[in-house]
């Protein structure tokens, strides 16, 4: 049945040339249509670029912003795939029909049939049809999945409709995407066609790989830690006029390891992880510079709309405390990544990171340049809100294409964004549209600078973004009517968009950040005490775990659960190896008893062996204070 549905959609997308004539409006006849170059970074945080406050060396993108416009209130979605589908469908992923575009028309099809040469390089991760289909792109090069090894690729790489496996000793994906993009644009120029060139870098998504020389540029740059970097970035943001100095800055969450309490060794490892990330960003900038140089040298830059943005907020990525130091960024097969402490720095000055609908997860850098079309002074900052779903109608507007509600027998839902073209003019304005966001365990609704947001199914929070974009003060109790109205608006849109968990009722309990990681280790986990990312009531702590299926310790010998201080990774402060004689055997509540008296104002983390407990017959996964962590802090004296 699924295969038949996919075939039906593919047939609808095999459009007749006559459709192109119906879709092209008279606007295209009045002015030259611009080439469109869309440059998308993967997991790049709001503050990583130099022009957004970062210390990473990004001169090419900084120059792009200086010659064009910088958007301070641009939002994507919390996740790679949801952003990419929203970009290509012009609406949120589920509203589009999820990975199959069953209610939407992929953007490249309209651009192609309106006379544009459509081309794509890089990471796809955006459903089916995919770039290998000539219905979407005239030329394509890249890979299909969510990540890749930057040096040796994988078996999902392609060049047009053929597999690609030419990964020689000098191959590096970021450079390869730039080179192929230039090759494709030369072809379009040679045949005199306007082009839509979509360049989707896989960097700086993990594995954070880059040439050794580039990594070594940053080796000592991050030894002061993420809080210091965050403060430096915020000051530069204020000085450049990017953020309002009166906005309260979100503080680091209790899930972030306290830099001052880390061992010297751990600080060096952490600084090295961020150096690898910075190097990957540096190489993206170098490749962007190479592409921009081609546009200038080919005299295409004046009438080419160039956009650079990220697909979601900064990533805290994977990793494991016992293996992070072994990851070599310039070697194939390694998987360097950065922790959520660095993700907090990437999200400066916002709260949380990728996967969350808080600002840290959805606010992204965005710059545009179009010398022939943008009439605002170069280097200005656009403070009006915009989102990734606005790009589709913007491109149609500039290409002179009308959006069809029905196309070759395929019914399309209306686009949810609106063109950004008015903002390219002095004093330009457009009516702000509400913004719907959803990803798995996170959701939000933004309307006229008010925002409701929920995490892990917890209570909805209300924030006034005009005064508090750092989301530091919940106004739910002060504005209950507004809260209810906005939550109802989210729910109605979610129901209409076929969001699977649209009817889920918010809980009064708010799990701490990282709860989804604990659930990945054990889907049957209901709660933990102390809560993940919490501050305990005292230094006397009792540990408890609640499950929704029976627990079993049979045949788990020598598999332990331990508690460590972040200041001493070698000696646990507590350890247990429960067996089938434990009082909790067969129950759904595991009481681990009181820990030894802990230090005040100290952070602790839990480690356990894979399979140290079975729940409903399924072994629980590992907790390693890397990708899967359970952390808590004791209160000050």
C-alpha positions as CSV (number, residue, x, y, z in Angstrom):
1,X,0.0,0.0,0.0
2,X,2.8,2.4,0.9
3,X,4.6,1.6,-2.4
4,X,1.4,2.4,-4.3
5,X,1.0,5.7,-2.5
6,X,4.6,6.7,-3.3
7,X,4.1,5.7,-7.0
8,X,1.0,7.8,-7.1
9,X,2.8,10.8,-5.7
10,X,5.7,10.4,-8.1
11,X,3.3,10.2,-11.0
12,X,1.7,13.5,-9.8
13,X,5.1,15.0,-9.8
14,X,5.9,14.0,-13.4
15,X,4.4,17.3,-14.7
16,X,3.8,18.3,-18.2
17,X,5.7,21.2,-19.7
18,X,2.4,23.0,-20.3
19,X,2.0,23.2,-16.5
20,X,5.0,25.5,-16.5
21,X,3.2,28.0,-18.6
22,X,0.2,28.2,-16.2
23,X,2.5,28.6,-13.2
24,X,4.6,31.5,-14.5
25,X,3.0,34.8,-13.6
26,X,3.5,38.1,-15.4
27,X,6.0,39.3,-12.8
28,X,8.7,37.3,-14.5
29,X,8.3,39.4,-17.7
30,X,8.8,42.7,-15.9
31,X,12.3,42.1,-14.4
32,X,15.2,39.7,-14.8
33,X,14.6,36.8,-12.5
34,X,17.5,36.3,-10.1
35,X,19.6,33.2,-9.7
36,X,19.1,31.7,-6.3
37,X,21.9,30.2,-4.3
38,X,20.8,28.6,-1.0
39,X,23.6,27.7,1.4
40,X,22.5,25.6,4.3
41,X,24.7,24.6,7.2
42,X,23.9,21.6,9.4
43,X,23.5,22.2,13.2
44,X,25.3,25.6,13.2
45,X,24.3,27.6,16.3
46,X,22.9,31.1,16.3
47,X,26.1,32.7,17.6
48,X,28.8,30.6,15.8
49,X,29.5,33.0,12.9
50,X,31.7,36.0,13.4
51,X,28.9,38.3,12.2
52,X,26.6,36.7,14.9
53,X,29.1,37.1,17.8
54,X,31.3,34.0,17.3
55,X,35.0,33.7,17.6
56,X,35.2,31.1,14.8
57,X,37.0,32.6,11.7
58,X,34.2,33.1,9.1
59,X,35.4,36.0,6.9
60,X,33.5,34.9,3.8
61,X,30.1,34.7,5.5
62,X,30.9,37.8,7.5
63,X,31.5,39.6,4.2
64,X,28.3,38.3,2.8
65,X,26.5,39.8,5.8
66,X,28.4,43.1,5.4
67,X,27.4,43.3,1.7
68,X,23.8,42.2,2.4
69,X,21.4,41.8,5.3
70,X,21.6,40.0,8.6
71,X,18.4,38.6,10.1
72,X,18.3,38.6,13.9
73,X,14.9,36.9,14.3
74,X,15.1,34.0,11.8
75,X,13.9,30.6,13.0
76,X,14.2,27.2,11.5
77,X,12.8,24.1,13.3
78,X,14.4,22.0,16.1
79,X,15.7,19.2,13.9
80,X,17.5,18.6,10.6
81,X,14.8,16.6,8.8
82,X,11.9,18.8,9.9
83,X,13.7,21.9,8.7
84,X,14.6,20.4,5.3
85,X,11.1,19.2,4.6
86,X,9.7,22.6,5.8
87,X,12.1,24.4,3.5
88,X,11.2,22.3,0.5
89,X,7.5,22.1,1.2
90,X,6.8,25.6,2.4
91,X,5.0,24.3,5.5
92,X,5.7,22.2,8.6
93,X,6.7,18.6,8.0
94,X,3.6,16.8,9.1
95,X,1.4,19.3,7.4
96,X,3.3,18.6,4.2
97,X,2.5,14.9,4.6
98,X,5.8,14.0,6.4
99,X,8.5,12.3,4.4
100,X,6.3,11.7,1.3
101,X,5.1,15.2,0.6
102,X,1.6,13.8,0.2
103,X,0.0,17.3,0.8
104,X,2.8,19.5,-0.7
105,X,4.7,20.1,-3.9
106,X,8.5,20.1,-3.5
107,X,9.9,23.5,-4.3
108,X,12.4,22.3,-7.0
109,X,9.6,21.0,-9.1
110,X,8.0,24.4,-9.5
111,X,11.4,26.1,-10.0
112,X,12.4,23.6,-12.6
113,X,9.1,23.8,-14.6
114,X,9.2,27.6,-14.5
115,X,12.5,27.6,-16.4
116,X,15.1,27.4,-13.7
117,X,17.9,24.9,-13.8
118,X,17.6,23.1,-10.4
119,X,20.7,21.7,-8.8
120,X,21.6,20.3,-5.4
121,X,24.7,19.2,-3.5
122,X,25.2,17.9,0.0
123,X,23.0,16.3,2.6
124,X,19.4,15.4,1.7
125,X,17.6,13.9,4.7
126,X,14.3,15.2,3.4
127,X,12.2,12.3,2.4
128,X,11.0,11.1,-1.0
129,X,11.2,11.9,-3.9
130,X,14.9,12.5,-3.4
131,X,17.5,14.4,-5.4
132,X,18.2,11.5,-7.7
133,X,14.8,12.1,-9.3
134,X,15.0,14.4,-12.4
135,X,11.6,15.7,-11.5
136,X,13.3,17.6,-8.8
137,X,16.9,18.4,-9.9
138,X,18.7,18.6,-13.2
139,X,22.0,17.8,-11.3
140,X,22.6,16.4,-7.9
141,X,25.5,15.2,-5.8
142,X,25.6,14.2,-2.1
143,X,24.2,11.7,0.3
144,X,20.7,10.7,1.5
145,X,20.9,10.1,5.2
146,X,21.4,12.4,8.3
147,X,25.1,12.2,8.6
148,X,28.3,11.0,6.8
149,X,32.0,10.5,7.2
150,X,33.5,13.6,5.6
151,X,36.6,11.7,4.4
152,X,35.3,8.4,3.1
153,X,31.6,8.9,2.7
154,X,29.2,6.0,2.8
155,X,27.1,3.8,0.5
156,X,24.3,6.3,0.2
157,X,26.3,8.8,-1.8
158,X,25.2,9.6,-5.4
159,X,26.0,11.7,-8.4
160,X,22.7,12.3,-10.3
161,X,21.0,9.0,-10.4
162,X,24.2,6.9,-10.1
163,X,26.0,5.8,-6.9
164,X,29.1,7.8,-6.1
165,X,32.2,6.1,-4.5
166,X,35.1,8.2,-5.7
167,X,36.5,9.0,-2.2
168,X,40.2,9.5,-2.9
169,X,42.9,10.4,-0.4
170,X,42.2,14.1,-0.8
171,X,38.4,13.9,-0.5
172,X,36.7,16.1,2.0
173,X,32.9,16.5,1.8
174,X,32.7,20.2,2.5
175,X,35.2,21.0,-0.3
176,X,33.6,18.5,-2.6
177,X,30.2,20.1,-2.3
178,X,31.7,23.5,-3.2
179,X,33.5,22.1,-6.2
180,X,30.4,20.3,-7.5
181,X,28.2,23.3,-6.9
182,X,30.5,25.5,-9.0
183,X,30.6,22.9,-11.7
184,X,26.8,22.8,-11.8
185,X,26.4,26.6,-11.9
186,X,28.9,26.8,-14.7
187,X,26.7,24.4,-16.7
188,X,23.7,26.6,-16.0
189,X,25.6,29.7,-17.1
190,X,26.7,27.9,-20.2
191,X,23.2,27.3,-21.4
192,X,21.9,30.6,-20.3
193,X,19.4,29.4,-17.7
194,X,18.7,31.0,-14.3
195,X,19.5,28.6,-11.6
196,X,18.3,27.4,-8.3
197,X,21.4,26.0,-6.5
198,X,20.8,24.3,-3.1
199,X,24.0,23.6,-1.2
200,X,23.4,21.6,1.9
201,X,26.6,21.2,3.8
202,X,26.8,18.3,6.3
203,X,29.1,20.3,8.5
204,X,29.3,21.1,11.4
205,X,27.0,18.1,12.1
206,X,28.9,15.3,13.8
207,X,31.3,13.7,12.9
208,X,33.0,17.1,13.4
209,X,35.8,16.3,10.9
210,X,38.3,18.8,9.4
211,X,41.9,18.9,8.1
212,X,44.4,18.7,10.9
213,X,45.9,22.2,10.2
214,X,42.5,23.8,10.6
215,X,41.7,22.0,13.8
216,X,45.1,23.0,15.3
217,X,44.2,26.7,14.8
218,X,41.6,26.3,17.5
219,X,43.2,23.8,19.9
220,X,43.9,26.3,22.7
221,X,41.0,28.7,21.9
222,X,38.4,27.0,24.1
223,X,40.3,26.3,27.3
224,X,38.4,29.0,29.2
225,X,35.2,27.0,28.9
226,X,31.7,27.4,27.5
227,X,30.5,30.0,30.0
228,X,33.4,32.3,29.2
229,X,32.9,31.9,25.4
230,X,29.1,32.5,25.9
231,X,29.8,35.8,27.7
232,X,32.3,36.9,25.1
233,X,29.8,36.1,22.3
234,X,27.0,37.9,24.0
235,X,29.1,41.1,24.4
236,X,30.0,41.1,20.7
237,X,26.3,40.5,19.9
238,X,25.3,43.6,21.9
239,X,28.1,45.7,20.4
240,X,27.1,44.8,16.8
241,X,23.4,45.5,17.5
242,X,22.3,41.9,17.0
243,X,20.5,41.5,20.3
244,X,18.8,43.8,22.7
245,X,21.1,44.5,25.7
246,X,18.0,44.5,27.9
247,X,17.1,40.9,27.2
248,X,17.8,38.7,30.2
249,X,20.3,36.0,29.1
250,X,19.3,32.4,29.8
251,X,21.6,30.8,32.4
252,X,23.3,27.5,31.8
253,X,21.0,24.6,32.8
254,X,21.9,22.2,35.6
255,X,22.4,19.6,32.9
256,X,25.6,21.4,31.7
257,X,28.7,20.2,33.5
258,X,30.2,23.0,35.6
259,X,33.5,23.9,33.9
260,X,35.1,25.0,37.2
261,X,34.4,21.5,38.6
262,X,35.8,19.5,35.7
263,X,39.2,17.8,35.9
264,X,42.0,19.4,34.0
265,X,42.0,16.4,31.7
266,X,38.3,16.8,31.0
267,X,38.6,20.5,30.2
268,X,41.3,19.7,27.7
269,X,39.2,17.0,26.1
270,X,36.2,19.4,26.0
271,X,38.3,22.2,24.5
272,X,39.5,19.8,21.8
273,X,35.9,18.8,21.0
274,X,34.9,22.4,20.4
275,X,38.1,23.0,18.4
276,X,37.0,20.2,16.0
277,X,33.6,21.8,15.7
278,X,35.1,25.2,15.1
279,X,37.3,23.8,12.4
280,X,34.4,22.2,10.6
281,X,32.6,25.7,10.6
282,X,35.9,27.3,9.4
283,X,36.0,24.9,6.4
284,X,32.3,25.6,5.6
285,X,33.2,29.3,5.4
286,X,36.2,28.6,3.2
287,X,34.0,26.7,0.8
288,X,31.4,29.4,0.8
289,X,34.2,31.9,0.0
290,X,35.2,29.7,-3.0
291,X,31.6,29.7,-4.3
292,X,31.2,33.4,-3.8
293,X,34.5,34.0,-5.7
294,X,33.1,31.9,-8.6
295,X,30.0,34.1,-8.7
296,X,32.1,37.3,-8.8
297,X,34.6,36.0,-11.4
298,X,31.7,34.8,-13.6
299,X,29.9,38.1,-13.2
300,X,26.9,36.3,-11.8
301,X,27.0,37.9,-8.3
302,X,24.9,41.0,-9.0
303,X,21.7,39.2,-9.9
304,X,22.2,36.2,-7.7
305,X,20.2,36.0,-4.4
306,X,22.5,34.3,-1.9
307,X,21.2,33.0,1.4
308,X,23.2,31.4,4.1
309,X,21.5,29.8,7.1
310,X,21.4,26.8,9.5
311,X,18.8,24.1,9.7
312,X,18.4,24.2,13.5
313,X,20.0,25.5,16.7
314,X,23.4,24.3,18.0
315,X,23.8,20.6,18.6
316,X,25.0,18.9,21.7
317,X,25.6,15.7,19.6
318,X,26.7,12.3,20.7
319,X,29.8,11.1,22.6
320,X,30.8,9.0,25.5
321,X,33.0,10.2,28.4
322,X,35.3,7.2,28.1
323,X,35.8,7.6,24.3
324,X,35.6,11.3,23.5
325,X,39.4,11.8,23.9
326,X,40.1,9.1,21.3
327,X,38.2,10.8,18.5
328,X,40.6,12.4,16.0
329,X,38.9,15.0,13.8
330,X,41.3,14.6,10.8
331,X,40.9,10.8,10.6
332,X,38.3,8.9,8.7
333,X,36.1,6.6,10.8
334,X,36.2,8.8,13.9
335,X,33.2,10.6,15.3
336,X,34.2,13.8,17.1
337,X,31.3,15.8,18.6
338,X,30.6,18.6,21.1
339,X,28.8,18.5,24.4
340,X,25.7,20.4,25.5
341,X,27.9,22.9,27.3
342,X,29.3,23.9,24.0
343,X,25.7,23.8,22.5
344,X,24.8,26.4,25.1
345,X,27.6,28.6,23.8
346,X,26.4,28.1,20.3
347,X,22.9,29.1,21.3
348,X,24.0,32.4,23.0
349,X,22.0,34.2,24.4
350,X,19.2,31.7,24.3
351,X,18.0,28.7,26.2
352,X,18.5,25.0,25.3
353,X,19.7,23.6,22.0
354,X,18.8,21.4,19.0
355,X,15.6,19.3,19.5
356,X,14.0,21.9,21.7
357,X,11.4,24.5,20.5
358,X,12.9,27.0,22.9
359,X,14.9,29.7,21.1
360,X,18.2,27.9,21.4
361,X,16.8,25.1,19.3
362,X,15.1,27.1,16.6
363,X,16.8,30.5,16.3
364,X,19.5,30.3,13.6
365,X,21.8,32.7,11.8
366,X,20.6,33.9,8.4
367,X,22.2,36.3,5.9
368,X,21.2,37.3,2.4
369,X,22.8,39.3,-0.4
370,X,21.4,40.3,-3.7
371,X,23.0,43.5,-5.1
372,X,20.4,44.0,-7.9
373,X,17.4,43.4,-5.7
374,X,18.1,44.5,-2.1
375,X,17.6,48.2,-1.7
376,X,18.3,48.5,2.0
377,X,21.8,49.8,3.0
378,X,24.4,47.0,3.0
379,X,25.1,45.5,6.4
380,X,21.8,46.3,8.0
381,X,20.1,44.0,10.5
382,X,16.5,42.9,9.9
383,X,14.8,42.5,13.2
384,X,11.4,41.4,11.9
385,X,10.6,37.7,12.6
386,X,11.0,35.3,9.7
387,X,11.1,31.5,9.4
388,X,12.3,28.8,7.1
389,X,8.8,28.3,5.7
390,X,9.0,31.9,4.3
391,X,11.8,30.9,1.9
392,X,9.5,28.9,-0.5
393,X,7.1,31.8,-1.1
394,X,10.0,34.1,-1.4
395,X,11.6,32.1,-4.2
396,X,8.3,31.8,-6.0
397,X,7.7,35.5,-5.7
398,X,11.1,36.4,-7.1
399,X,10.9,33.8,-9.9
400,X,7.4,35.1,-10.8
401,X,5.7,31.8,-10.0
402,X,2.1,31.3,-8.7
403,X,1.6,28.6,-6.1
404,X,-1.0,26.0,-7.3
405,X,-3.5,24.5,-4.9
406,X,-3.9,21.6,-7.3
407,X,-1.2,20.5,-9.6
408,X,-1.5,17.6,-12.1
409,X,-4.2,16.0,-10.0
410,X,-2.1,16.4,-6.8
411,X,-3.9,18.5,-4.1
412,X,-1.6,20.8,-2.1
413,X,-2.1,22.5,1.2
414,X,-1.5,26.2,1.4
415,X,1.9,27.5,2.2
416,X,2.2,28.7,5.8
417,X,4.8,31.4,5.2
418,X,5.0,34.6,3.2
419,X,7.5,36.3,1.0
420,X,10.5,38.1,2.5
421,X,10.8,40.4,-0.5
422,X,9.2,43.4,1.3
423,X,12.0,43.3,3.8
424,X,14.6,43.8,1.1
425,X,13.5,47.5,0.8
426,X,14.0,50.4,3.2
427,X,11.3,50.5,5.8
428,X,9.8,47.3,4.3
429,X,7.2,45.5,6.4
430,X,5.0,42.5,6.2
431,X,2.3,41.3,8.5
432,X,3.8,38.8,11.0
433,X,2.4,35.3,10.8
434,X,2.0,32.9,13.7
435,X,4.6,30.2,13.8
436,X,3.9,26.6,14.6
437,X,6.8,24.4,15.7
438,X,6.9,20.7,16.6
439,X,9.4,18.0,17.0
440,X,8.7,14.8,18.9
441,X,9.0,15.9,22.6
442,X,8.9,19.7,22.0
443,X,6.4,22.1,20.6
444,X,5.7,25.8,20.5
445,X,3.4,28.5,19.0
446,X,4.7,32.1,18.4
447,X,2.3,35.0,17.7
448,X,3.1,38.7,17.8
449,X,6.2,38.2,20.0
450,X,4.4,36.0,22.5
451,X,5.4,32.4,22.7
452,X,4.1,29.2,24.4
453,X,6.4,26.3,24.6
454,X,6.3,22.8,26.1
455,X,9.2,20.3,26.6
456,X,8.9,16.6,27.2
457,X,5.1,16.8,27.5
458,X,5.5,19.1,30.5
459,X,3.5,22.2,31.2
460,X,3.1,24.9,28.7
461,X,5.2,28.1,29.5
462,X,4.4,31.6,28.2
463,X,7.1,34.1,27.3
464,X,7.0,37.7,26.1
465,X,9.8,37.6,23.5
466,X,9.9,41.3,23.0
467,X,11.2,41.6,26.5
468,X,12.6,38.2,27.3
469,X,13.9,36.3,24.3
470,X,16.1,34.3,26.6
471,X,12.9,32.7,28.0
472,X,13.8,33.4,31.6
473,X,10.4,34.4,33.0
474,X,7.3,32.3,32.6
475,X,4.2,34.5,32.5
476,X,1.6,31.7,32.5
477,X,0.1,32.7,35.8
478,X,-0.1,36.4,34.9
479,X,-1.8,35.8,31.5
480,X,-3.8,32.6,31.7
481,X,-6.3,33.7,29.0
482,X,-3.4,34.3,26.5
483,X,-1.8,31.0,27.4
484,X,-5.0,29.1,26.8
485,X,-5.7,30.8,23.5
486,X,-2.2,30.2,22.2
487,X,-2.2,26.5,23.3
488,X,-5.5,26.0,21.6
489,X,-4.1,27.6,18.4
490,X,-1.2,25.2,18.5
491,X,-3.6,22.2,19.0
492,X,-5.9,23.2,16.2
493,X,-3.1,23.7,13.8
494,X,-1.6,20.3,14.9
495,X,-4.9,18.5,14.4
496,X,-5.3,20.0,11.0
497,X,-1.7,19.1,10.1
498,X,-2.0,15.4,11.1
499,X,0.6,15.7,13.9
500,X,0.6,12.3,15.5
501,X,0.5,13.4,19.2
502,X,-1.6,16.5,18.6
503,X,-4.0,15.5,21.4
504,X,-1.4,14.8,24.1
505,X,-2.3,16.5,27.3
506,X,0.5,18.5,29.0
507,X,1.6,17.1,32.3
508,X,2.2,19.1,35.4
509,X,5.6,17.4,35.8
510,X,8.5,18.9,34.0
511,X,11.4,16.4,33.4
512,X,14.8,18.0,33.1
513,X,16.8,18.4,29.9
514,X,18.2,15.1,28.7
515,X,15.0,13.1,29.6
516,X,14.7,11.9,26.0
517,X,18.2,10.5,26.3
518,X,17.2,8.5,29.4
519,X,14.1,7.3,27.6
520,X,16.3,6.1,24.7
521,X,18.3,4.0,27.2
522,X,15.1,2.6,28.6
523,X,11.7,3.4,27.0
524,X,9.9,2.0,30.0
525,X,11.4,4.6,32.4
526,X,8.7,6.7,34.0
527,X,10.8,8.9,36.4
528,X,14.1,9.2,38.2
529,X,15.0,10.7,41.6
530,X,16.8,13.0,41.7
531,X,15.3,14.4,38.5
532,X,17.7,14.7,35.6
533,X,19.1,18.2,35.5
534,X,17.7,19.1,38.9
535,X,19.1,20.6,42.1
536,X,18.5,18.3,45.1
537,X,16.9,19.6,48.3
538,X,20.0,18.7,50.4
539,X,23.3,16.9,50.3
540,X,21.5,13.8,51.6
541,X,20.2,12.1,48.4
542,X,18.1,9.0,47.9
543,X,18.0,7.4,44.4
544,X,14.9,5.9,42.9
545,X,13.7,4.8,39.5
546,X,10.2,4.1,38.4
547,X,9.3,2.0,35.3
548,X,6.0,1.0,33.7
549,X,7.1,-2.7,33.3
550,X,8.5,-5.2,35.9
551,X,12.2,-5.1,36.6
552,X,14.5,-8.1,36.7
553,X,18.1,-8.5,37.9
554,X,18.5,-12.1,36.9
555,X,21.8,-12.8,35.1
556,X,23.1,-9.2,35.5
557,X,26.2,-10.2,37.6
558,X,29.1,-7.7,37.5
559,X,27.0,-5.1,35.8
560,X,26.9,-2.0,38.0
561,X,25.3,1.4,38.5
562,X,27.6,4.1,39.9
563,X,27.5,7.8,40.9
564,X,30.5,10.0,40.2
565,X,31.4,13.6,41.0
566,X,32.3,15.5,37.9
567,X,35.5,16.5,39.8
568,X,36.7,12.9,40.0
569,X,36.0,10.5,37.1
570,X,38.1,7.7,38.5
571,X,36.5,6.9,41.9
572,X,32.7,6.6,42.3
573,X,31.1,8.0,45.4
574,X,28.7,5.1,45.3
575,X,28.3,1.8,43.5
576,X,25.8,-1.0,43.5
577,X,25.4,-4.4,41.7
578,X,21.8,-5.5,42.6
579,X,20.9,-9.1,41.8
580,X,17.7,-11.1,41.8
581,X,17.6,-11.0,45.7
582,X,17.1,-7.3,45.7
583,X,13.8,-6.2,47.3
584,X,12.8,-4.5,44.1
585,X,13.1,-7.7,42.0
586,X,9.8,-8.1,40.0
587,X,8.4,-4.7,41.0
588,X,8.2,-1.5,38.9
589,X,9.9,0.7,41.5
590,X,13.6,0.5,42.1
591,X,14.7,2.0,45.5
592,X,18.4,2.2,45.5
593,X,18.6,3.8,48.9
594,X,20.5,6.8,50.2
595,X,23.8,7.8,48.8
596,X,26.7,8.7,51.1
597,X,26.5,12.3,52.2
598,X,27.4,14.4,49.1
599,X,29.4,17.7,48.8
600,X,27.4,20.9,48.7
601,X,27.2,22.8,45.4
602,X,28.7,19.9,43.4
603,X,27.5,18.2,40.2
604,X,27.2,14.4,40.0
605,X,26.4,12.0,37.2
606,X,25.2,8.4,37.1
607,X,26.9,5.7,35.1
608,X,25.7,2.2,34.5
609,X,26.7,-0.8,32.5
610,X,24.6,-1.8,29.5
611,X,22.2,-4.5,30.7
612,X,22.6,-3.8,34.4
613,X,18.9,-4.2,34.7
614,X,16.2,-5.7,32.5
615,X,12.8,-4.0,32.2
616,X,9.9,-6.0,30.7
617,X,12.6,-8.5,29.6
618,X,14.6,-5.8,27.7
619,X,18.1,-4.9,28.9
620,X,18.5,-1.2,29.7
621,X,21.1,0.6,27.7
622,X,24.2,2.3,29.1
623,X,24.4,5.7,30.9
624,X,27.8,7.2,30.1
625,X,27.6,10.9,30.8
626,X,28.1,11.4,27.1
627,X,25.2,10.8,24.8
628,X,23.1,9.4,27.5
629,X,23.4,11.2,30.8
630,X,21.7,11.5,34.2
631,X,23.1,14.5,36.0
632,X,22.1,16.4,39.1
633,X,23.5,19.0,41.4
634,X,23.5,19.5,45.2
635,X,22.5,22.9,46.7
636,X,25.0,25.4,48.1
637,X,25.7,25.3,51.8
